[in-house]
Amino acid sequence: MLEKIDQPFILTIFGASGNLAEIKIFPTLYELKMKRMFPKDFYVVGYARSPLSQEEFRNFVGKSIKAHYRGKVNEKILSAFLSHVHYVSGKYNNENDFKRYRKFLATLTPNKKMTNICYFAVPPLVFKDIIRNLGETGKSPNEDIRLVLEKPFGDNASSARDLFHFVSRYFNEDQVYLLDHYLGKAVVQSILALRQSNRILNLMMKGAEVANIQITAFEDVGVEERIGYFERVGTLKDMIQSHLLQVLALITMSIPVTGSDASLHREKYSILSAIKFSRSKRNIVLGQYESYKKIKGVPKSSKTDTFAALRLFIDRQSWYRVPIYIRSGKKLHEKHTYMVIELKKHEFQPASQPPNRVILEFFPEEKLTIKLVNKHGRTERYQDVATSDTIACEGDSCLPEHGVLLMDVICGRKKHFLSFPEVIATWELTDGIVKYSKRNNVKVEIYKDNSKGPKSQENITKTDGFEWFDIH
Ligand SMILES: NC(=O)c1ccc[n+]([C@@H]2O[C@H](COP(=O)([O-])OP(=O)(O)OC[C@H]3O[C@@H](n4cnc5c(N)ncnc54)[C@H](OP(=O)(O)O)[C@@H]3O)[C@@H](O)[C@H]2O)c1
C-alpha cells in the first residue's frame, strides 16, 4: 500500500528546462500524482532562465512525461497534473528575480503554511547562486524550506567542504537533502533491512567470517551524451566516489540500534572515513575503451578512466585484512551490477571447493542469493547449492528512484540521503587515489569496446589469491 501525503507543498525545480527535469523529475511527479500520493494542494513551479510562457512550459512538461514515463499516460490525469504546474523565468544569480519568484509563490498560496521544496536540477556551478538568493530572500528563519541537491557535491574534498560551509551560512543541515539516486534503489535500501532483520546473515557477514567483498558495476553503453561532464571526472569520481562507496558503507557499517536518521549517518560516516587505499600500483587498475577518444570533444591525449578497479581495506579491527574489491566501467560486454560477499573456508577445506557466497544483484535482476557448497549426489564432486529470491518491489507499489526519494523529502525523512561528513570522507579517499595515480603515472589500459575490460583487473584480486566472481 502506497503512502499518501496530507500536508500541502510547493516543489520548485531550478533548471526546469534541463535534462534531469525532463527525463526523471516530471515523469516521476506524474507517476506520484497518478498513484494518488499527492494532496489536493500542491504546486510544481519550474524556474529557469529560458523565456517560456506558462503554456509553453506546460507543453514541455507534458511532452517530457509522454516521452519518458515508463507506462501509458492517461490524458485526463496528465491534464489534471499540468493544472498544478507553473513557471517563473529568472536568472540564478539575480536577487531581484528571486524576490519576484518569492512574490509569485505568495500569490499562488496566500496565507497558507506550505512546505517549500527546492530541487536543484542545475549544473553544480549554479548551486551557490541559488543557495545565496534563496537565503537572502528567505521569509523567516522558521520557514519550512528543504533544499534537494543531486550528486556530484563538489569535485574534491575541498570543494565539497566549501559547499558545506556555504550552504551552512543560510540553512541548517537538516534542511539540506543530498541526493544520490543509488540510495533510492530497492536493493540498496534492502541491504540494511536484511542485516537488521536477520541476525544469522549479519553474523555471517562480519569481518571475521568474510574472505573478501566485491562490488561490480558494469555498463554496456559509452558516455557520448554526457561527455562534457564525464571527460572531467571519469569512472572513479562518477561511480565509485559516491554510488559504490555508499553501497560498501551499508554492508560494512555497524548497525545503528535506534534507527534514527542521525545515527545512520554517524555510522556511515564512521566506516567511510575508515576506508583506506594503500599507495601501490597493485591496488589500482584504470582503463579506457578503445573508441572513447573518437567521441567529439575528447582530446587525443585524454587519460580519463572509463574503467576503474580498486583494492581497498577498512582501518578497523573488525575488518582487519579483509580486502575490498570494487570495479566499474563503461562500454563493457554487459550491463550488470552486483555485490558479492565471499565467506571464509575451513582451513582444512580443499582449494578446489568454491567458497560460500552471499550475492546481491542490483541489475538486471534484483535478487539475493546465498550459495552453499555440497556434494553432488553420490559422486565426489562438490558444487554450489544456491538459494535465491527476488527482492524487487512488485506491482503498483513500485516507484522510480527519484519518486521514492522525493516522497522522503516531502515527508522530512533523511535516511536515504547523504550527509556532508560522508561526502567529504569519500572525497578525501578519492582525492588520495587520484593524486597517487597522477603522481605515479598509473597506466590507463586501453580495452576493446564491449569486452570484459582491462585484463590487468585480474591482478587486483590475485594479490590475495582470490578471483573476481562473474555472474553468468
Ligand atoms: N541528467 C541526468 O540524468 C542526471 C543524472 C544524475 C545527476 N544529474 C545532476 O543533476 C543536475 C542537472 O543535470 P542536467 O543534466 O539536467 O543539466 P543541464 O540539462 O545541463 O542543465 C539544467 C538547466 O540548467 C540551466 N543551465 C545549464 N547550464 C547552465 C550554466 N552554465 N549556467 C546557468 N544555468 C545553466 C539550463 O536552464 P536555463 O538556461 O533555462 O536556465 C538547463 O536547462 C546536475 O547537477 C547533474 O550532475 C543529472
The ligand as an SDF file (V2000), in Angstrom:
LIG
                    3D

 48 52  0  0  0  0  0  0  0  0999 V2000
   20.7170   14.3870  -16.4410 N   0  0  0  0  0  0  0  0  0  0  0  0
   20.8530   13.3420  -15.6490 C   0  0  0  0  0  0  0  0  0  0  0  0
   20.4600   12.2160  -15.9720 O   0  0  0  0  0  0  0  0  0  0  0  0
   21.4970   13.4900  -14.2780 C   0  0  0  0  0  0  0  0  0  0  0  0
   21.7050   12.3410  -13.5190 C   0  0  0  0  0  0  0  0  0  0  0  0
   22.2550   12.4740  -12.2290 C   0  0  0  0  0  0  0  0  0  0  0  0
   22.5750   13.7230  -11.7530 C   0  0  0  0  0  0  0  0  0  0  0  0
   22.3920   14.8200  -12.5170 N   0  0  0  0  0  0  0  0  0  0  0  0
   22.7290   16.1260  -11.9310 C   0  0  0  0  0  0  0  0  0  0  0  0
   21.5800   16.9640  -11.9750 O   0  0  0  0  0  0  0  0  0  0  0  0
   21.9460   18.3040  -12.2550 C   0  0  0  0  0  0  0  0  0  0  0  0
   21.2520   18.7890  -13.5220 C   0  0  0  0  0  0  0  0  0  0  0  0
   21.6210   17.9780  -14.6350 O   0  0  0  0  0  0  0  0  0  0  0  0
   21.0450   18.2140  -16.0980 P   0  0  0  0  0  0  0  0  0  0  0  0
   21.5870   17.1090  -16.9220 O   0  0  0  0  0  0  0  0  0  0  0  0
   19.5720   18.4330  -16.0730 O   0  0  0  0  0  0  0  0  0  0  0  0
   21.7760   19.5860  -16.5030 O   0  0  0  0  0  0  0  0  0  0  0  0
   21.5280   20.5140  -17.7690 P   0  0  0  0  0  0  0  0  0  0  0  0
   20.4380   19.9930  -18.6350 O   0  0  0  0  0  0  0  0  0  0  0  0
   22.8510   20.7660  -18.3910 O   0  0  0  0  0  0  0  0  0  0  0  0
   21.1050   21.9030  -17.0900 O   0  0  0  0  0  0  0  0  0  0  0  0
   19.8360   22.1020  -16.4650 C   0  0  0  0  0  0  0  0  0  0  0  0
   19.4040   23.5490  -16.7030 C   0  0  0  0  0  0  0  0  0  0  0  0
   20.2880   24.4060  -16.0100 O   0  0  0  0  0  0  0  0  0  0  0  0
   20.4930   25.5920  -16.7800 C   0  0  0  0  0  0  0  0  0  0  0  0
   21.9250   25.6940  -17.0700 N   0  0  0  0  0  0  0  0  0  0  0  0
   22.7000   24.8580  -17.7720 C   0  0  0  0  0  0  0  0  0  0  0  0
   23.9780   25.2780  -17.8300 N   0  0  0  0  0  0  0  0  0  0  0  0
   23.9980   26.4360  -17.1460 C   0  0  0  0  0  0  0  0  0  0  0  0
   25.0230   27.3650  -16.8440 C   0  0  0  0  0  0  0  0  0  0  0  0
   26.2780   27.1870  -17.2740 N   0  0  0  0  0  0  0  0  0  0  0  0
   24.7060   28.4520  -16.1100 N   0  0  0  0  0  0  0  0  0  0  0  0
   23.4650   28.6400  -15.6770 C   0  0  0  0  0  0  0  0  0  0  0  0
   22.4400   27.7720  -15.9470 N   0  0  0  0  0  0  0  0  0  0  0  0
   22.7020   26.7100  -16.6660 C   0  0  0  0  0  0  0  0  0  0  0  0
   19.7100   25.4490  -18.0510 C   0  0  0  0  0  0  0  0  0  0  0  0
   18.4540   26.1120  -17.8850 O   0  0  0  0  0  0  0  0  0  0  0  0
   18.1940   27.6140  -18.3250 P   0  0  0  0  0  0  0  0  0  0  0  0
   19.2630   28.0110  -19.2990 O   0  0  0  0  0  0  0  0  0  0  0  0
   16.8360   27.6120  -18.9350 O   0  0  0  0  0  0  0  0  0  0  0  0
   18.2540   28.3670  -17.0640 O   0  0  0  0  0  0  0  0  0  0  0  0
   19.4680   23.9660  -18.1550 C   0  0  0  0  0  0  0  0  0  0  0  0
   18.2560   23.6520  -18.8250 O   0  0  0  0  0  0  0  0  0  0  0  0
   23.4560   18.2910  -12.3680 C   0  0  0  0  0  0  0  0  0  0  0  0
   23.9830   18.6060  -11.1020 O   0  0  0  0  0  0  0  0  0  0  0  0
   23.7870   16.8660  -12.7290 C   0  0  0  0  0  0  0  0  0  0  0  0
   25.0830   16.4990  -12.3200 O   0  0  0  0  0  0  0  0  0  0  0  0
   21.8570   14.7230  -13.7630 C   0  0  0  0  0  0  0  0  0  0  0  0
  1  2  1  0
  2  3  2  0
  2  4  1  0
  4  5  1  0
  4 48  2  0
  5  6  2  0
  6  7  1  0
  7  8  2  0
  8  9  1  0
  8 48  1  0
  9 10  1  0
  9 46  1  0
 10 11  1  0
 11 12  1  0
 11 44  1  0
 12 13  1  0
 13 14  1  0
 14 15  2  0
 14 16  1  0
 14 17  1  0
 17 18  1  0
 18 19  2  0
 18 20  1  0
 18 21  1  0
 21 22  1  0
 22 23  1  0
 23 24  1  0
 23 42  1  0
 24 25  1  0
 25 26  1  0
 25 36  1  0
 26 27  1  0
 26 35  1  0
 27 28  2  0
 28 29  1  0
 29 30  1  0
 29 35  2  0
 30 31  1  0
 30 32  2  0
 32 33  1  0
 33 34  2  0
 34 35  1  0
 36 37  1  0
 36 42  1  0
 37 38  1  0
 38 39  2  0
 38 40  1  0
 38 41  1  0
 42 43  1  0
 44 45  1  0
 44 46  1  0
 46 47  1  0
M  CHG  2   8   1  16  -1
M  END
$$$$
